[in-house]
Amino acid sequence: MTKSFPTQSSLTLATFWMTVATLRRVTTSCLSQQFSQVYGPVFTVYFGMKPVVVLHGYEAVKEALIDHGDEFSGRGIFPLTERTSKGLGIIFSNGNRWKETRRFALMTLRNFGMGKRTIEERVQEEARCLVEELRKTKASSCDPTFILGCAPCNVICSIIFQNRFDYKDEIFLALMERFNKNFKMQSSLWIQLCNHFPVLIDYLPGIHNKLFENIARTKRYTLEKIKEHQESLDVNNPRDFIDCFLIKMEQEKHNSQSEFTMENLVSTVTDLFVAGTETTSTTLRYGLLLLLKHPEVTAKVQAEIDRVIGKHRSPCMQDRSHMPYTDAVVHEIQRYIDLVPHNVPRAVTCDIKFRNYLIPKGTTILTSLTSVLHDNKEFPNPEKFDPGHFLDESGNFKKSNFFMPFSTGKRMCVGEGLARMELFLFLTSILQNFNLKSLIDPKKLNATSNSGGFISLPPLYKICFIPV
């Protein structure tokens, strides 16, 4: 990086297959580890003709995302995301649009109680509904993917649309199916190749076309809900996120530079749906697999639930401070599964000298969260699932600056507070009411991630929820 990035004038077959190989490696935790041993904590890899800077290790990630937060606050844009988001919303926007939209979203979610009682009550209500749905499985072996997706999706629906759906609602079922398929497609090697070789998008068939179709259908549904809100809007009594955005649009209708437009509302709501549904449901699904594989951990959590909460009331967030082992287990699940190994791509907002390297404005940045969450000095035996990573010698919960599953700095997840609440309340509610059972020996369960790309997905498995 002390030299100019080499340029290439054409795409060759060799370049294509070299990129395929690089992409296969970049989706594993081995890439940054191997490369950092040779090139240090800051190095460049090429995806096709595009240079991407990788940051490895806690110190480099912290220095970039926290110490130089403004300079590393851009969003890396790829052709597929550019076509679907058009630079709108929260996740893939940049500059003033990102700042204004993010600030508004955070303020609105806080006003509706994110981290406060009102949101907690919604999550508790959904936790009770989740428990009832699990009872309907009648202790038979089942794939928990769908049910565990419904719960966080319904919480987001209550925040955005005011009300939740019944788990058997056909519209809800279709919405959930699209979210699940999109998540899997976005983690595929083909989607990554399309992002790095845009010529594939227009001239070859592939799952990217299905992805476009699914996203368009979700946006059409969102627009329909927005129009319903417009017809019944009471500016003095906003019911949900959409109402608040519509009121803001009206307030800024004479501002030609306003970021509060109908198009941005549709994209922002879609982003909240995606960010608030699949990431939490995948963590829950992976977490239950780990608890199934480690019954001794599950038994300790259930003993703590019996001691602190008992059987006759719902868990609440106040309980967490009295349940250090359960808190440690939830943290360890997130650390161990390493949900987004290389974070959502960033971009530098200006030319910056970083650790004696000149990184040009607009350069895509990958921050290896794996290298932080699996740091072997902070977390001894990081490849082992061990809640002790977050407990001190006295059994008290131990915080760690290396805990970055939601990223860190100015672009960290908007819904971190909600996600933490959901994970604690959903998992404790499940273990309060059920024992977990596998039809095969727990020791033989495969808990290795199916990381094919952007997200670490758990392998498919079946589980029995035995009422206690």
The 8 nearest C-alpha neighbors of each residue, nearest first, counted from 0:
[[1, 2, 356, 357, 3, 4, 43, 358],
 [0, 2, 356, 357, 3, 355, 358, 4],
 [3, 1, 0, 4, 5, 357, 356, 358],
 [2, 4, 5, 0, 1, 6, 357, 359],
 [3, 5, 6, 2, 0, 50, 1, 49],
 [6, 4, 3, 7, 2, 48, 50, 49],
 [7, 5, 4, 8, 48, 3, 49, 9],
 [8, 6, 9, 48, 5, 10, 47, 49],
 [7, 9, 6, 10, 48, 11, 5, 47],
 [8, 10, 7, 11, 48, 14, 6, 47],
 [11, 9, 14, 12, 15, 8, 47, 7],
 [12, 10, 14, 13, 9, 15, 16, 47],
 [11, 13, 15, 14, 16, 10, 17, 18],
 [14, 12, 11, 16, 15, 17, 10, 18],
 [15, 13, 17, 11, 12, 16, 47, 18],
 [14, 16, 12, 18, 13, 17, 11, 19],
 [15, 17, 19, 18, 13, 14, 20, 12],
 [18, 16, 14, 20, 19, 15, 13, 21],
 [17, 19, 21, 15, 16, 20, 46, 47],
 [20, 18, 16, 22, 17, 21, 23, 15],
 [21, 19, 17, 23, 18, 22, 16, 24],
 [22, 20, 18, 24, 23, 19, 25, 17],
 [21, 23, 25, 19, 24, 20, 18, 26],
 [24, 22, 20, 21, 26, 25, 19, 27],
 [25, 23, 21, 22, 26, 27, 30, 20],
 [24, 26, 22, 27, 30, 23, 21, 28],
 [27, 25, 452, 24, 23, 451, 22, 450],
 [28, 26, 29, 25, 24, 30, 450, 23],
 [27, 29, 30, 369, 31, 32, 26, 340],
 [28, 30, 32, 27, 33, 31, 24, 25],
 [31, 29, 33, 25, 32, 24, 28, 34],
 [30, 32, 34, 33, 35, 29, 55, 28],
 [31, 33, 29, 35, 30, 34, 36, 28],
 [34, 32, 30, 36, 31, 35, 29, 37],
 [33, 35, 31, 37, 36, 32, 38, 30],
 [36, 34, 39, 38, 40, 37, 32, 33],
 [37, 35, 34, 33, 39, 38, 32, 40],
 [36, 38, 34, 35, 39, 33, 32, 40],
 [37, 39, 35, 34, 36, 42, 40, 41],
 [38, 40, 35, 41, 36, 37, 42, 34],
 [39, 41, 55, 35, 54, 56, 59, 42],
 [42, 40, 54, 39, 53, 55, 52, 38],
 [43, 41, 53, 52, 38, 40, 39, 44],
 [42, 44, 52, 51, 53, 50, 45, 41],
 [45, 43, 51, 50, 52, 46, 42, 53],
 [44, 46, 50, 49, 47, 51, 48, 43],
 [47, 45, 49, 18, 48, 195, 50, 44],
 [46, 48, 18, 49, 45, 14, 195, 15],
 [47, 49, 46, 45, 7, 50, 6, 10],
 [48, 50, 46, 45, 47, 51, 195, 44],
 [51, 49, 45, 44, 43, 46, 48, 52],
 [52, 50, 363, 44, 43, 364, 45, 49],
 [51, 53, 43, 364, 42, 365, 363, 44],
 [52, 54, 365, 42, 366, 41, 364, 43],
 [55, 53, 366, 41, 40, 59, 367, 60],
 [56, 54, 40, 367, 370, 59, 31, 53],
 [55, 57, 370, 371, 58, 59, 60, 40],
 [56, 58, 371, 60, 59, 61, 401, 55],
 [57, 59, 61, 60, 56, 62, 55, 63],
 [58, 60, 62, 61, 57, 56, 54, 63],
 [61, 59, 57, 63, 62, 58, 64, 54],
 [62, 60, 58, 65, 64, 63, 59, 57],
 [63, 61, 66, 59, 60, 65, 64, 58],
 [62, 64, 67, 60, 61, 65, 66, 59],
 [65, 63, 68, 408, 61, 67, 62, 60],
 [64, 66, 68, 408, 61, 67, 62, 63],
 [65, 67, 62, 68, 63, 64, 61, 408],
 [68, 66, 63, 65, 70, 69, 64, 62],
 [67, 69, 64, 65, 71, 70, 66, 72],
 [70, 68, 72, 71, 67, 409, 348, 64],
 [69, 71, 348, 347, 67, 68, 72, 349],
 [72, 70, 347, 68, 69, 73, 64, 346],
 [73, 71, 69, 70, 68, 410, 409, 347],
 [74, 72, 346, 345, 348, 347, 71, 93],
 [75, 73, 345, 346, 91, 76, 93, 344],
 [74, 76, 345, 346, 344, 363, 73, 77],
 [75, 77, 74, 81, 80, 78, 91, 344],
 [76, 78, 194, 80, 79, 81, 75, 195],
 [77, 79, 81, 194, 80, 82, 197, 76],
 [80, 78, 82, 81, 77, 194, 83, 193],
 [79, 81, 83, 82, 77, 78, 84, 76],
 [80, 82, 85, 78, 84, 79, 83, 77],
 [83, 81, 79, 80, 85, 84, 78, 211],
 [82, 84, 80, 81, 85, 79, 211, 214],
 [83, 85, 86, 81, 87, 80, 82, 266],
 [86, 84, 81, 87, 82, 83, 80, 92],
 [85, 87, 92, 84, 91, 81, 88, 93],
 [88, 86, 92, 263, 84, 85, 266, 91],
 [89, 87, 267, 266, 263, 92, 90, 270],
 [90, 88, 92, 267, 97, 91, 101, 100],
 [89, 91, 92, 88, 270, 74, 87, 97],
 [92, 90, 86, 89, 74, 87, 88, 93],
 [93, 91, 86, 97, 87, 89, 88, 90],
 [94, 92, 97, 73, 96, 74, 95, 91],
 [93, 95, 97, 96, 98, 92, 73, 348],
 [94, 96, 98, 97, 99, 93, 258, 100],
 [97, 95, 99, 94, 98, 258, 100, 93],
 [96, 98, 93, 92, 100, 95, 94, 99],
 [99, 97, 95, 101, 96, 100, 102, 94],
 [98, 100, 102, 96, 101, 97, 95, 103],
 [101, 99, 103, 97, 102, 98, 96, 104],
 [100, 102, 104, 98, 103, 99, 97, 89],
 [103, 101, 99, 105, 100, 104, 98, 106],
 [102, 104, 106, 100, 101, 105, 107, 99],
 [105, 103, 101, 107, 106, 102, 108, 100],
 [106, 104, 108, 102, 107, 103, 109, 101],
 [105, 107, 103, 109, 104, 108, 102, 110],
 [108, 106, 110, 104, 109, 105, 103, 111],
 [107, 109, 111, 105, 113, 110, 106, 104],
 [110, 108, 113, 112, 106, 111, 107, 105],
 [111, 109, 107, 112, 108, 106, 113, 105],
 [112, 110, 108, 109, 113, 107, 117, 118],
 [111, 113, 115, 109, 118, 117, 110, 114],
 [114, 112, 109, 115, 108, 118, 111, 417],
 [113, 115, 112, 416, 417, 118, 116, 119],
 [116, 114, 112, 113, 117, 118, 119, 109],
 [115, 117, 119, 118, 120, 112, 114, 113],
 [118, 116, 112, 120, 119, 115, 121, 111],
 [117, 119, 121, 112, 120, 113, 116, 115],
 [120, 118, 116, 122, 121, 117, 123, 115],
 [119, 121, 123, 117, 118, 122, 124, 116],
 [122, 120, 118, 124, 119, 123, 125, 117],
 [121, 123, 125, 119, 124, 120, 126, 154],
 [124, 122, 126, 120, 125, 121, 119, 127],
 [125, 123, 121, 127, 122, 126, 120, 128],
 [124, 126, 128, 122, 127, 123, 129, 150],
 [125, 127, 123, 129, 124, 128, 425, 122],
 [126, 128, 130, 124, 125, 129, 123, 131],
 [129, 127, 125, 131, 126, 130, 132, 124],
 [128, 130, 126, 132, 127, 131, 125, 133],
 [129, 131, 133, 127, 128, 132, 126, 134],
 [132, 130, 134, 128, 133, 129, 127, 135],
 [133, 131, 129, 135, 134, 130, 128, 136],
 [132, 134, 130, 135, 131, 136, 129, 464],
 [135, 133, 131, 136, 132, 137, 130, 466],
 [134, 136, 137, 132, 133, 131, 138, 130],
 [135, 137, 134, 133, 138, 139, 132, 141],
 [138, 136, 135, 139, 134, 464, 133, 465],
 [137, 139, 465, 464, 463, 136, 140, 466],
 [140, 138, 463, 137, 136, 141, 464, 462],
 [139, 141, 463, 462, 461, 138, 142, 438],
 [142, 140, 461, 462, 143, 139, 463, 136],
 [141, 143, 461, 144, 460, 462, 140, 459],
 [144, 142, 146, 145, 147, 141, 284, 461],
 [145, 143, 147, 142, 146, 148, 284, 280],
 [144, 146, 148, 147, 143, 149, 142, 175],
 [147, 145, 149, 148, 143, 144, 150, 129],
 [146, 148, 280, 144, 145, 149, 150, 143],
 [149, 147, 280, 145, 146, 150, 151, 144],
 [150, 148, 152, 146, 147, 151, 153, 145],
 [149, 151, 153, 152, 148, 147, 125, 129],
 [152, 150, 154, 276, 153, 149, 148, 155],
 [153, 151, 276, 149, 155, 150, 154, 156],
 [152, 154, 156, 163, 150, 155, 151, 149],
 [155, 153, 151, 157, 156, 152, 122, 158],
 [154, 156, 158, 152, 153, 157, 159, 275],
 [157, 155, 153, 159, 160, 154, 158, 163],
 [156, 158, 161, 162, 154, 163, 155, 160],
 [159, 157, 155, 156, 161, 239, 160, 240],
 [158, 160, 240, 156, 239, 157, 161, 241],
 [159, 161, 156, 157, 162, 158, 239, 241],
 [162, 160, 157, 239, 158, 159, 238, 156],
 [163, 161, 157, 160, 156, 164, 158, 153],
 [162, 164, 153, 157, 156, 165, 154, 161],
 [165, 163, 166, 153, 168, 171, 162, 156],
 [164, 166, 168, 167, 163, 171, 153, 169],
 [167, 165, 168, 164, 149, 171, 172, 146],
 [166, 168, 165, 169, 172, 171, 164, 170],
 [167, 169, 171, 165, 170, 166, 172, 164],
 [170, 168, 172, 171, 173, 167, 174, 166],
 [171, 169, 173, 172, 168, 174, 175, 164],
 [170, 172, 174, 168, 169, 173, 175, 164],
 [171, 173, 169, 175, 170, 174, 168, 176],
 [174, 172, 176, 170, 171, 175, 169, 177],
 [173, 175, 171, 177, 172, 176, 170, 178],
 [174, 176, 178, 172, 177, 173, 171, 179],
 [175, 177, 173, 179, 174, 178, 172, 180],
 [178, 176, 180, 174, 179, 175, 181, 213],
 [179, 177, 175, 181, 176, 180, 182, 174],
 [178, 180, 176, 182, 177, 181, 175, 183],
 [179, 181, 177, 183, 182, 178, 184, 176],
 [182, 180, 184, 178, 183, 179, 177, 185],
 [181, 183, 179, 185, 180, 184, 178, 186],
 [182, 184, 180, 186, 181, 185, 179, 187],
 [185, 183, 181, 187, 186, 182, 180, 190],
 [186, 184, 182, 183, 187, 190, 181, 453],
 [185, 187, 452, 453, 183, 184, 454, 451],
 [188, 186, 184, 189, 185, 190, 452, 451],
 [187, 189, 191, 190, 192, 452, 451, 186],
 [190, 188, 192, 191, 187, 193, 206, 205],
 [191, 189, 193, 192, 188, 187, 185, 194],
 [192, 190, 188, 194, 189, 193, 195, 187],
 [191, 193, 189, 195, 194, 190, 196, 188],
 [194, 192, 196, 190, 197, 191, 195, 199],
 [195, 193, 191, 78, 192, 77, 196, 79],
 [194, 196, 192, 193, 197, 47, 46, 191],
 [195, 197, 193, 198, 194, 192, 199, 47],
 [198, 196, 199, 193, 200, 194, 195, 78],
 [197, 199, 200, 196, 201, 202, 193, 203],
 [200, 198, 197, 203, 202, 193, 201, 196],
 [201, 199, 197, 198, 202, 193, 203, 207],
 [202, 200, 199, 198, 203, 197, 204, 208],
 [201, 203, 199, 200, 198, 204, 197, 205],
 [202, 204, 199, 201, 200, 205, 198, 208],
 [205, 203, 202, 208, 206, 200, 207, 201],
 [204, 206, 207, 208, 203, 209, 189, 200],
 [205, 207, 209, 208, 210, 184, 204, 190],
 [206, 208, 210, 205, 209, 211, 190, 200],
 [209, 207, 211, 206, 210, 205, 212, 204],
 [210, 208, 212, 206, 211, 207, 213, 205],
 [209, 211, 207, 213, 208, 212, 181, 214],
 [210, 212, 208, 214, 209, 213, 215, 207],
 [211, 213, 209, 215, 210, 214, 216, 208],
 [214, 212, 216, 210, 215, 211, 177, 209],
 [213, 215, 217, 211, 216, 212, 210, 218],
 [214, 216, 218, 212, 213, 217, 211, 219],
 [217, 215, 219, 213, 218, 214, 212, 220],
 [218, 216, 214, 220, 219, 215, 221, 213],
 [217, 219, 221, 215, 220, 216, 222, 214],
 [220, 218, 216, 222, 221, 217, 215, 223],
 [219, 221, 223, 217, 218, 222, 216, 224],
 [220, 222, 218, 224, 219, 223, 217, 225],
 [223, 221, 225, 219, 224, 220, 218, 226],
 [222, 224, 220, 226, 221, 225, 219, 227],
 [223, 225, 227, 221, 222, 226, 228, 220],
 [224, 226, 222, 228, 227, 223, 221, 229],
 [227, 225, 229, 223, 228, 224, 222, 230],
 [228, 226, 224, 230, 225, 229, 223, 231],
 [227, 229, 225, 226, 231, 230, 232, 224],
 [230, 228, 226, 232, 227, 231, 225, 245],
 [231, 229, 227, 228, 232, 226, 225, 233],
 [230, 232, 228, 229, 233, 227, 226, 242],
 [233, 231, 229, 228, 230, 234, 242, 237],
 [232, 234, 236, 235, 237, 231, 242, 238],
 [235, 233, 236, 237, 232, 246, 242, 243],
 [236, 234, 233, 237, 232, 246, 238, 243],
 [235, 237, 233, 234, 238, 232, 242, 243],
 [238, 236, 242, 239, 243, 234, 233, 235],
 [237, 239, 242, 161, 236, 240, 243, 241],
 [238, 240, 159, 161, 242, 241, 158, 237],
 [239, 241, 159, 243, 242, 158, 244, 107],
 [242, 240, 244, 243, 239, 159, 245, 225],
 [243, 241, 245, 237, 239, 244, 240, 238],
 [242, 244, 240, 246, 241, 245, 237, 247],
 [243, 245, 247, 241, 246, 242, 248, 240],
 [246, 244, 248, 242, 247, 243, 241, 249],
 [247, 245, 249, 243, 248, 244, 242, 234],
 [246, 248, 244, 250, 245, 249, 243, 251],
 [249, 247, 245, 259, 251, 246, 250, 252],
 [250, 248, 252, 246, 247, 251, 245, 253],
 [249, 251, 247, 248, 252, 246, 253, 245],
 [252, 250, 248, 254, 249, 253, 247, 257],
 [251, 253, 249, 254, 250, 248, 255, 257],
 [254, 252, 251, 255, 250, 257, 249, 256],
 [255, 253, 251, 257, 256, 252, 250, 258],
 [254, 256, 257, 253, 252, 251, 258, 259],
 [257, 255, 254, 258, 253, 259, 251, 252],
 [258, 256, 254, 259, 255, 251, 260, 252],
 [257, 259, 96, 260, 256, 263, 99, 100],
 [260, 258, 248, 257, 263, 247, 261, 264],
 [259, 261, 263, 262, 258, 264, 248, 257],
 [260, 262, 264, 263, 265, 259, 248, 245],
 [263, 261, 265, 260, 264, 266, 87, 259],
 [262, 264, 266, 260, 87, 265, 261, 88],
 [263, 265, 261, 267, 262, 266, 268, 260],
 [266, 264, 262, 268, 263, 267, 269, 221],
 [267, 265, 88, 269, 263, 264, 268, 87],
 [266, 268, 88, 270, 264, 269, 265, 89],
 [269, 267, 271, 265, 270, 266, 264, 272],
 [268, 270, 266, 272, 267, 271, 265, 273],
 [271, 269, 267, 273, 272, 268, 274, 266],
 [272, 270, 268, 274, 269, 273, 275, 267],
 [273, 271, 269, 275, 270, 274, 276, 268],
 [272, 274, 270, 276, 275, 271, 277, 269],
 [275, 273, 271, 272, 276, 270, 278, 277],
 [274, 276, 272, 273, 271, 155, 277, 279],
 [277, 275, 152, 151, 273, 279, 274, 278],
 [276, 278, 280, 279, 281, 273, 275, 274],
 [279, 277, 281, 280, 276, 274, 282, 275],
 [280, 278, 282, 281, 277, 276, 283, 418],
 [279, 281, 148, 283, 277, 282, 147, 278],
 [282, 280, 284, 278, 283, 279, 277, 285],
 [281, 283, 279, 285, 280, 284, 286, 278],
 [284, 282, 286, 280, 281, 285, 279, 287],
 [285, 283, 281, 287, 286, 282, 280, 288],
 [284, 286, 288, 282, 457, 283, 287, 281],
 [285, 287, 283, 289, 288, 284, 332, 282],
 [288, 286, 290, 284, 289, 285, 291, 283],
 [287, 289, 291, 285, 286, 290, 292, 284],
 [290, 288, 292, 286, 291, 287, 293, 285],
 [291, 289, 287, 293, 292, 288, 297, 294],
 [292, 290, 288, 289, 293, 294, 287, 435],
 [291, 293, 441, 289, 290, 294, 442, 288],
 [292, 294, 290, 295, 291, 296, 289, 297],
 [295, 293, 297, 296, 291, 290, 298, 292],
 [294, 296, 298, 297, 293, 299, 290, 300],
 [297, 295, 299, 294, 298, 293, 300, 290],
 [296, 298, 294, 300, 295, 299, 290, 301],
 [297, 299, 301, 295, 296, 300, 294, 302],
 [300, 298, 302, 296, 301, 297, 303, 295],
 [301, 299, 303, 297, 325, 302, 298, 304],
 [302, 300, 304, 298, 303, 299, 305, 430],
 [301, 303, 299, 305, 304, 300, 298, 306],
 [302, 304, 306, 300, 301, 305, 307, 299],
 [303, 305, 301, 308, 307, 302, 306, 309],
 [306, 304, 309, 302, 303, 308, 307, 301],
 [305, 307, 303, 304, 309, 308, 302, 301],
 [306, 308, 304, 305, 303, 309, 321, 318],
 [309, 307, 304, 305, 306, 314, 310, 312],
 [308, 310, 305, 311, 306, 307, 304, 312],
 [311, 309, 312, 308, 305, 431, 432, 313],
 [310, 312, 309, 313, 308, 431, 314, 305],
 [313, 311, 310, 314, 308, 309, 315, 431],
 [312, 314, 315, 428, 311, 123, 308, 127],
 [315, 313, 424, 308, 428, 312, 318, 427],
 [316, 314, 317, 318, 313, 424, 123, 319],
 [315, 317, 318, 319, 314, 420, 424, 119],
 [316, 318, 315, 319, 320, 321, 314, 322],
 [317, 319, 316, 321, 315, 320, 322, 314],
 [318, 320, 322, 321, 317, 316, 326, 323],
 [319, 321, 318, 322, 317, 323, 316, 326],
 [322, 320, 319, 318, 323, 307, 317, 303],
 [321, 323, 319, 325, 320, 324, 326, 318],
 [324, 322, 396, 326, 325, 395, 327, 321],
 [323, 325, 327, 326, 322, 328, 300, 396],
 [326, 324, 328, 327, 300, 322, 323, 329],
 [327, 325, 323, 329, 324, 328, 322, 330],
 [326, 328, 324, 330, 389, 386, 325, 329],
 [327, 329, 331, 386, 325, 330, 326, 332],
 [330, 328, 332, 326, 331, 327, 325, 333],
 [331, 329, 327, 333, 328, 332, 334, 326],
 [330, 332, 334, 328, 333, 386, 329, 335],
 [333, 331, 329, 335, 330, 334, 286, 328],
 [334, 332, 330, 331, 336, 335, 337, 404],
 [335, 333, 331, 337, 372, 332, 336, 330],
 [334, 336, 332, 337, 333, 331, 384, 382],
 [335, 337, 338, 333, 334, 332, 455, 285],
 [338, 336, 334, 335, 340, 339, 369, 333],
 [337, 339, 455, 336, 454, 340, 404, 333],
 [340, 338, 454, 342, 341, 337, 453, 455],
 [341, 339, 369, 368, 337, 342, 338, 367],
 [342, 340, 367, 366, 368, 365, 339, 343],
 [343, 341, 339, 340, 366, 344, 368, 365],
 [342, 344, 345, 341, 339, 365, 75, 453],
 [345, 343, 75, 365, 364, 342, 74, 363],
 [344, 346, 74, 75, 364, 73, 363, 365],
 [345, 347, 363, 73, 75, 74, 364, 362],
 [346, 348, 71, 361, 70, 360, 73, 349],
 [347, 349, 70, 73, 360, 361, 346, 71],
 [350, 348, 360, 347, 351, 70, 359, 361],
 [351, 349, 360, 359, 358, 357, 352, 348],
 [352, 350, 358, 357, 353, 349, 359, 360],
 [351, 353, 357, 356, 355, 358, 354, 350],
 [352, 354, 356, 355, 351, 357, 358, 63],
 [353, 355, 356, 352, 41, 357, 59, 62],
 [356, 354, 353, 352, 357, 1, 0, 358],
 [357, 355, 353, 352, 354, 1, 0, 358],
 [358, 356, 352, 351, 353, 359, 1, 0],
 [357, 359, 351, 350, 356, 352, 360, 362],
 [360, 358, 350, 362, 357, 361, 351, 349],
 [359, 361, 349, 350, 347, 348, 362, 358],
 [360, 362, 347, 346, 348, 363, 359, 349],
 [363, 361, 346, 360, 347, 359, 364, 51],
 [362, 364, 346, 51, 75, 345, 361, 52],
 [365, 363, 345, 52, 346, 344, 51, 53],
 [366, 364, 53, 344, 341, 52, 367, 54],
 [367, 365, 54, 341, 53, 342, 368, 60],
 [366, 368, 341, 369, 55, 370, 54, 340],
 [367, 369, 371, 340, 370, 341, 366, 372],
 [370, 368, 340, 372, 367, 371, 373, 337],
 [369, 371, 56, 368, 373, 367, 374, 372],
 [372, 370, 57, 368, 374, 369, 56, 373],
 [371, 373, 369, 334, 374, 370, 368, 401],
 [374, 372, 381, 370, 371, 369, 375, 378],
 [375, 373, 371, 377, 376, 370, 372, 378],
 [374, 376, 379, 378, 377, 381, 373, 380],
 [377, 375, 378, 374, 379, 380, 381, 373],
 [376, 378, 374, 375, 379, 401, 373, 399],
 [377, 379, 375, 381, 376, 388, 374, 380],
 [380, 378, 375, 381, 376, 377, 388, 374],
 [381, 379, 382, 383, 375, 378, 373, 385],
 [380, 382, 373, 378, 383, 379, 375, 374],
 [383, 381, 380, 384, 373, 335, 379, 375],
 [382, 384, 381, 380, 385, 335, 379, 378],
 [385, 383, 335, 382, 386, 331, 381, 332],
 [384, 386, 387, 383, 388, 331, 328, 381],
 [387, 385, 328, 388, 327, 331, 389, 384],
 [388, 386, 390, 389, 385, 327, 391, 394],
 [387, 389, 386, 378, 390, 385, 331, 379],
 [388, 390, 397, 327, 387, 396, 386, 398],
 [391, 389, 396, 387, 397, 394, 395, 388],
 [390, 392, 394, 393, 395, 397, 396, 389],
 [393, 391, 394, 390, 395, 387, 397, 396],
 [392, 394, 391, 395, 390, 396, 397, 323],
 [395, 393, 391, 390, 392, 396, 323, 324],
 [394, 396, 390, 391, 393, 323, 397, 392],
 [395, 397, 390, 323, 389, 327, 391, 394],
 [396, 398, 389, 390, 391, 395, 399, 327],
 [399, 397, 389, 396, 400, 402, 390, 401],
 [398, 400, 401, 402, 397, 389, 377, 403],
 [399, 401, 402, 398, 403, 57, 371, 377],
 [400, 402, 399, 371, 403, 372, 57, 377],
 [403, 401, 400, 399, 372, 404, 334, 371],
 [402, 404, 406, 405, 401, 407, 372, 368],
 [405, 403, 406, 402, 333, 334, 337, 338],
 [406, 404, 403, 412, 411, 415, 407, 402],
 [407, 405, 403, 411, 404, 412, 342, 408],
 [408, 406, 411, 403, 64, 405, 410, 409],
 [407, 409, 65, 64, 411, 410, 68, 406],
 [408, 410, 411, 68, 72, 407, 64, 69],
 [411, 409, 408, 72, 412, 407, 406, 413],
 [410, 412, 407, 406, 408, 409, 405, 413],
 [411, 413, 405, 415, 414, 410, 406, 407],
 [414, 412, 415, 411, 105, 101, 104, 410],
 [415, 413, 417, 412, 416, 418, 275, 274],
 [414, 416, 418, 412, 417, 413, 419, 405],
 [417, 415, 419, 418, 414, 114, 420, 113],
 [416, 418, 420, 414, 415, 419, 421, 113],
 [417, 419, 421, 415, 420, 416, 414, 422],
 [420, 418, 416, 422, 417, 421, 415, 423],
 [419, 421, 417, 418, 423, 422, 424, 416],
 [420, 422, 418, 424, 423, 419, 425, 417],
 [423, 421, 419, 425, 420, 424, 426, 418],
 [422, 424, 420, 426, 421, 425, 427, 419],
 [423, 425, 421, 427, 426, 422, 428, 420],
 [426, 424, 428, 422, 126, 427, 421, 423],
 [427, 425, 429, 428, 423, 424, 422, 430],
 [426, 428, 430, 424, 429, 425, 431, 423],
 [429, 427, 431, 425, 426, 430, 424, 432],
 [428, 430, 426, 432, 427, 431, 433, 425],
 [431, 429, 427, 433, 432, 428, 301, 426],
 [432, 430, 428, 429, 427, 433, 304, 301],
 [431, 433, 430, 429, 467, 466, 428, 434],
 [434, 432, 466, 465, 430, 467, 464, 429],
 [433, 435, 465, 464, 466, 467, 430, 436],
 [436, 434, 464, 463, 291, 465, 433, 462],
 [435, 437, 463, 462, 434, 464, 291, 438],
 [436, 438, 462, 439, 463, 441, 291, 440],
 [439, 437, 436, 440, 462, 140, 463, 461],
 [438, 440, 437, 441, 443, 444, 442, 436],
 [439, 441, 442, 443, 438, 444, 437, 292],
 [442, 440, 292, 444, 443, 439, 291, 437],
 [441, 443, 440, 444, 292, 293, 445, 439],
 [442, 444, 441, 440, 445, 439, 292, 446],
 [445, 443, 441, 442, 292, 446, 440, 439],
 [444, 446, 447, 443, 458, 442, 292, 460],
 [447, 445, 444, 448, 457, 458, 289, 288],
 [448, 446, 445, 449, 457, 458, 450, 336],
 [447, 449, 457, 450, 456, 455, 458, 446],
 [450, 448, 456, 457, 458, 451, 455, 447],
 [449, 451, 455, 448, 452, 456, 454, 26],
 [452, 450, 187, 186, 449, 26, 188, 453],
 [451, 453, 186, 26, 450, 187, 454, 188],
 [452, 454, 186, 339, 26, 455, 185, 451],
 [455, 453, 339, 338, 452, 186, 456, 450],
 [456, 454, 450, 338, 448, 449, 339, 337],
 [455, 457, 449, 448, 450, 454, 458, 281],
 [458, 456, 448, 285, 449, 459, 446, 455],
 [459, 457, 449, 448, 460, 456, 446, 447],
 [460, 458, 457, 461, 142, 144, 456, 445],
 [459, 461, 142, 458, 462, 288, 143, 141],
 [462, 460, 142, 141, 140, 437, 143, 463],
 [461, 463, 140, 437, 141, 436, 142, 464],
 [464, 462, 140, 436, 138, 139, 435, 465],
 [463, 465, 138, 435, 433, 434, 466, 462],
 [464, 466, 138, 434, 433, 463, 435, 467],
 [467, 465, 433, 432, 464, 434, 134, 138],
 [466, 433, 432, 465, 434, 431, 430, 464]]
